[in-house]
Amino acid sequence: MRGHDDGESNSIWSVLPSCGVWRDRSAFGVLFDGFAYGMLLFLLSVGLSVTLGMMNFVNLAHCSFAMLGGYVTVTLTNALDWPFLATLPAAFLAAALLSVVLERVLYRRLYRASDLDQCLLTIGIVFMSVAIAAYIYGTIQQPVKLPSYLRGSVSVIGQTLGTYRLFLIVMSLVVAAILVAALEFTRFGAMVRAAVDNQRMARGLGIDVDRVFAATFALGGGLAGLGGALAIEIVGLDHTFAFTYLVYVLIVVAVGGLGSIAGSFARRRCSASATWPASTTFRSWAHFSSIS
């Protein structure tokens, strides 16, 4: 019986590494993966922090713009052989353009409506986007072609770190710095806050409120498209993306604070770094249980 237990124990530990358990990984490597995942969620949610936090509009279709950015990147890289980095501005612009169209046609009619009306409209847009994505691209996961310099890993202080995850962290830091500077220390940020607080007064001061609102939605939608394009390599992309990550994005915005770019950045970083090791272990043990 003892020998049977030893054999079973050895077989367990021989399978666990292939299941992704970080038994032999350093704590630094696990925290690094969690930090990178947190940066990804920050990129996906920061646009909603702008529209929901600064404009008080409940845009549940935010992840639909992220999904659009992802599909733009997939299409350009796989069908037209665009370089991956060249598709990122295209993903941003496509999502920004769609958000402006929806703001002009639908959203502006509900600025003074109740939260329930805004939720019903935007969740309807999510259902439509999921159906359109399934019709055009099918229900399978979409691959993306990464350049060779973003694949593989690099050694930093004796630790092996994923190259793409390092790129993702750098992109998140750059986006966070630009957003904080643009919304907190520029005339545009002041105009947005003035237009939201008192539209009549803002118009009296010569601010084109309609244009400011359209630009704000374009910024929020564009950032979502950028986040969706960058997320493909980490979390994948299929027609349910808009639903799958909507809850995560709403949690990030709620915990980080409405309208707080720095809050979303800091709290998402900490919470993801804390929960990633636990979720990795749970998925690995669940996978082992299913095959044993």
C-alpha positions in Angstrom: 0.0 0.0 0.0 2.9 2.3 0.8 4.5 1.6 -2.5 1.2 2.3 -4.3 1.0 5.7 -2.5 4.6 6.5 -3.6 3.9 5.6 -7.1 0.8 7.7 -7.2 2.6 10.6 -5.7 5.4 10.4 -8.2 2.9 10.3 -11.1 1.1 13.3 -9.7 4.2 15.4 -9.6 5.3 14.2 -13.1 2.0 15.5 -14.5 1.7 18.8 -12.6 4.5 20.6 -14.4 2.8 19.9 -17.8 -0.4 21.3 -16.3 1.2 24.6 -15.6 1.6 24.4 -11.9 4.2 26.8 -10.7 5.7 24.4 -8.1 9.2 25.0 -9.5 8.7 28.6 -10.4 9.9 31.5 -8.4 7.6 33.8 -6.6 8.9 36.6 -8.8 7.9 34.9 -12.0 4.4 34.2 -10.7 4.0 37.8 -9.5 5.3 39.0 -12.8 2.6 37.1 -14.7 0.0 38.5 -12.3 1.3 42.0 -12.9 1.1 41.6 -16.7 -2.4 40.3 -16.5 -3.3 43.3 -14.3 -1.9 45.6 -17.0 -4.0 43.9 -19.6 -7.2 44.4 -17.6 -6.2 48.1 -17.1 -5.9 48.6 -20.8 -9.3 47.0 -21.3 -11.0 49.0 -18.7 -9.3 52.4 -18.8 -11.6 53.6 -21.6 -14.7 52.8 -19.5 -13.1 54.8 -16.7 -13.2 57.8 -19.0 -16.8 57.4 -20.3 -18.5 56.1 -17.2 -16.4 58.0 -14.6 -16.2 61.4 -16.4 -19.4 61.4 -18.4 -21.7 59.3 -16.1 -22.8 57.2 -19.0 -23.3 53.5 -18.4 -21.7 52.0 -21.5 -22.0 48.3 -21.1 -21.0 47.9 -24.8 -17.4 48.9 -23.9 -16.0 45.4 -24.5 -17.7 45.3 -27.9 -15.3 48.1 -28.9 -12.5 46.0 -27.5 -13.7 43.0 -29.5 -13.8 45.1 -32.6 -10.2 46.2 -32.1 -9.2 42.6 -31.7 -10.9 41.5 -34.9 -9.3 44.4 -36.8 -5.9 43.3 -35.7 -6.6 39.6 -36.6 -7.9 40.6 -40.0 -5.0 42.9 -40.9 -2.3 40.5 -39.6 -3.7 37.3 -41.0 -5.5 38.4 -44.2 -3.4 41.4 -45.3 -0.1 40.5 -43.7 0.2 43.8 -41.8 2.9 44.0 -39.1 1.4 43.5 -35.6 2.5 46.9 -34.3 1.0 48.6 -37.4 -2.4 47.2 -36.6 -2.6 48.7 -33.1 -3.3 52.3 -34.4 -5.8 50.8 -36.8 -7.6 49.0 -34.0 -7.7 52.2 -32.0 -9.0 54.3 -34.9 -11.6 51.7 -35.9 -13.1 51.4 -32.4 -12.9 55.2 -32.0 -14.8 55.8 -35.2 -17.5 53.3 -34.3 -17.9 54.9 -30.9 -18.3 58.3 -32.5 -21.0 57.0 -34.8 -22.9 55.4 -32.0 -22.5 58.5 -29.8 -24.0 60.7 -32.5 -26.8 58.3 -33.4 -27.8 56.7 -30.1 -25.9 57.6 -27.0 -26.5 61.3 -27.0 -30.2 60.7 -26.9 -29.8 59.0 -23.5 -27.4 61.4 -21.6 -30.3 62.6 -19.4 -32.0 59.2 -19.3 -31.9 56.8 -16.3 -29.2 54.3 -15.7 -31.6 51.5 -16.6 -32.3 52.9 -20.0 -28.6 53.3 -20.7 -28.0 49.7 -19.6 -30.8 48.3 -21.8 -29.5 50.2 -24.9 -25.8 49.3 -24.5 -26.4 45.6 -23.5 -28.5 45.3 -26.6 -25.5 46.6 -28.6 -23.4 43.9 -27.0 -25.8 41.1 -28.1 -25.8 42.5 -31.6 -22.0 42.7 -31.7 -21.7 39.1 -30.5 -24.1 37.9 -33.2 -22.3 39.9 -35.9 -18.8 38.6 -34.8 -20.1 35.0 -34.8 -21.7 35.4 -38.3 -18.5 36.9 -39.9 -15.7 35.1 -38.1 -17.4 32.1 -36.7 -17.2 30.8 -33.1 -13.6 29.6 -33.0 -10.6 31.3 -31.4 -8.8 33.7 -33.6 -5.0 33.5 -33.8 -2.7 36.5 -34.2 0.7 36.7 -35.9 3.3 38.2 -33.6 6.7 39.4 -34.8 9.7 37.3 -33.7 10.9 40.0 -31.4 7.7 39.8 -29.3 7.8 36.0 -29.0 9.8 33.9 -26.6 11.4 35.2 -23.4 14.3 37.1 -22.0 16.4 36.7 -18.9 16.3 39.5 -16.4 18.4 39.1 -13.2 18.4 35.3 -13.6 14.6 35.2 -14.2 13.0 34.2 -17.4 10.3 36.7 -18.4 7.9 36.6 -21.4 8.8 39.1 -24.0 5.2 39.9 -24.9 4.3 40.4 -21.3 7.1 42.9 -20.9 5.8 44.7 -24.0 2.3 44.7 -22.5 3.5 46.3 -19.2 5.5 49.0 -21.1 2.4 49.8 -23.2 0.2 50.1 -20.1 2.6 52.4 -18.4 2.8 54.6 -21.5 -1.0 54.7 -21.9 -1.5 55.5 -18.2 1.0 58.3 -18.2 -0.4 59.9 -21.4 -4.0 59.6 -20.1 -3.3 61.1 -16.7 -1.5 64.0 -18.3 -4.2 64.6 -20.9 -7.2 64.4 -18.6 -5.8 66.1 -15.6 -3.4 68.8 -16.9 -4.8 69.9 -20.3 -7.5 72.2 -21.5 -9.3 69.2 -23.0 -9.7 67.5 -19.6 -11.0 70.7 -18.1 -13.5 71.1 -20.9 -14.8 67.5 -20.4 -15.3 68.1 -16.7 -17.0 71.4 -17.2 -19.3 70.0 -19.9 -20.4 67.1 -17.6 -20.9 69.3 -14.5 -22.9 72.0 -16.2 -23.7 71.9 -19.9 -25.4 75.3 -20.0 -22.6 77.1 -18.3 -20.0 75.3 -20.6 -21.9 76.4 -23.7 -22.0 79.9 -22.3 -18.2 79.8 -22.0 -17.9 78.9 -25.7 -17.3 75.2 -25.2 -18.6 73.0 -28.0 -20.2 70.4 -25.7 -21.3 68.0 -28.5 -17.8 67.9 -29.9 -16.3 67.4 -26.5 -18.6 64.5 -25.7 -17.9 62.9 -29.1 -14.2 63.2 -28.6 -14.5 61.7 -25.1 -16.4 58.7 -26.5 -13.9 58.4 -29.3 -11.1 58.3 -26.7 -12.8 55.7 -24.6 -13.7 53.5 -27.5 -10.3 53.8 -29.1 -8.6 52.7 -25.9 -10.9 49.7 -25.7 -10.0 48.8 -29.2 -6.3 49.1 -28.4 -6.8 46.9 -25.3 -8.7 44.3 -27.3 -5.9 44.1 -29.9 -3.2 43.6 -27.2 -5.3 41.1 -25.3 -5.5 38.5 -28.1 -2.1 36.9 -27.3 -2.9 36.6 -23.6 -6.6 35.7 -23.3 -7.6 34.8 -26.9 -10.4 36.2 -29.0 -13.8 34.8 -30.0 -17.3 36.0 -30.5 -18.1 36.0 -26.8 -15.3 38.3 -25.8 -17.7 41.2 -25.2 -19.5 39.3 -22.6 -16.6 37.3 -21.1 -14.6 40.4 -20.0 -17.5 42.8 -19.3 -17.7 41.8 -15.7 -13.9 42.1 -15.2 -13.9 45.5 -16.7 -16.8 46.7 -14.5 -15.1 45.4 -11.4 -11.9 47.2 -12.3 -13.7 50.5 -12.8 -15.8 50.1 -9.6 -12.8 49.2 -7.4 -10.4 51.7 -9.0 -12.9 54.5 -8.6 -15.1 56.2 -11.3 -13.1 58.7 -13.4 -9.8 57.7 -11.6 -7.2 56.6 -14.1 -4.6 56.2 -11.4 -7.0 54.3 -9.2 -7.8 51.8 -11.9 -4.2 51.4 -12.6 -3.0 50.9 -9.0 -5.8 48.7 -7.7 -6.0 46.5 -10.8 -2.2 45.9 -10.6 -2.4 44.9 -6.9 -5.5 42.7 -7.2 -4.3 40.9 -10.3 -0.9 40.2 -8.8 -2.6 38.7 -5.8 -5.3 36.6 -7.6 -3.2 35.3 -10.5 -1.2 32.7 -8.6 -4.4 31.3 -6.9 -6.3 31.2 -10.2 -3.3 29.5 -11.9 -3.1 26.8 -9.2 -6.8 26.2 -9.3 -6.9 25.8 -13.1 -3.9 23.5 -13.0 -5.4 21.2 -10.2 -8.7 21.2 -12.0 -7.0 20.1 -15.2 -5.1 17.4 -13.4 -8.3 16.1 -11.7 -10.0 15.9 -15.1 -7.3 13.7 -16.6 -6.6 11.5 -13.6 
